[in-house]
Amino acid sequence: MSVRALMLLCAALFAGTAHATTTALPKDPLHSGQWPTMARLFLGEQVVFDQRVRLLAPPEAEDSMNFPVLVDASQLAAEAGPIEEIVVFADYNPIPLVLKFQPGRAAPRLGFRLKLQQGTPIRAGARTADGVWHVGHIEVDAAGGGCTVPSLAHGNADWSSRLGEISGGLFEREQGARLRFRVMHPMDTGLADGIPVFRIEHIELSDADGALARIEPYEPVSENPLFSLDLPSSSAISLAGRDNNANRFSAEIHP
């Protein structure tokens, strides 16, 4: 083999090794057997674990149908630039994808509740403008059953009369405002006998300056979902969304 051919072969091998190094999946600190599958399904090739993406939640689920979580990537945003998208998933839920959140002009911080079928790691990936997914996680103990139990709405004969009803408030803070709102919806997972999937597909938030943020809740988000997020100002907010049965809903929330 000539010297030139040998040099080209070494360069090719080095390039392949370098590519494998940059795209190799980081070892999971929680040792979940589902981690490689979850990363492949919901994240890109560039993934790092990052303590600047925080999940705040109780260590145990007292109510597996309403487990509270706060996802906060504000420190990452302050140090690495805007967060383009946040995705939340639970490794051992039968439907692992919980929620997607495009913060836009809102803070990259969102509070909500979800259903848990069993004890599981819960993870949040925050994608920065360079395409890297920064992942934070917690591990939660749960008695389970939250995803396969019929929603409480099905025990109420007139639940459909309140479908899509929105209530909420906008509260001034030292910087900006906090928005809390609830949408009346059963958020059926399709895993309870005889009850098909029935969920909100997306909620768009806007103000006088245009599009503000977007939330995409999936089946594991709790019934009548309640969301909390921080906004740059306390001006009036318009909410508009739809579910997978093409029902549309909207509202305006004022300070």
C-alpha angles and dihedrals in degrees: 000000000000121000090247092052091048091051091050091050092050091048091051092049091048092049091051091049092048091050091049090050094052094046100038113121112247117245112264113244088205093053094226115173088212096056097094091050093046092049092049093049101043109019137054131244094275108071131158132170108239129184089206088076103074132190114196115197142126115278090235132040111235089179114030091196094055112035112164120224133173116199112199124182096158095115091052090050092050092053104031105028135254121349111232098190142357122205124190124198139165114220099215102034112114085234101035101182107089109168147340122212128188103193097195105169093349122092114271090249127104135174122200143133130252143187121251124200094190143338109310147151111264115206138189122199118197117196118211125202092267090063096252118139112219109201130203125179149181132193118230131195114217135172086219141210096114096123099047100046118098114250117258089244090076090066091057116078095205099042092117091063089068097040110137094009110152127205129171151121140240115219125193117234133186087270116025123321143287119237121203120180140162129208118203105231134130094227091206114198096206089237097101114089113270096358116108127211110286115169144143110263101196145346120206121203123200140164137189090295094055134250113021111172143332131222123194109190118193131202097284093062109106125262114274090014119224118203131191124192140156122243133196094242142011095244119132116288127215118208124196130170148147139211132224091269090060093252109151128205136180142172144168122233120200131192 
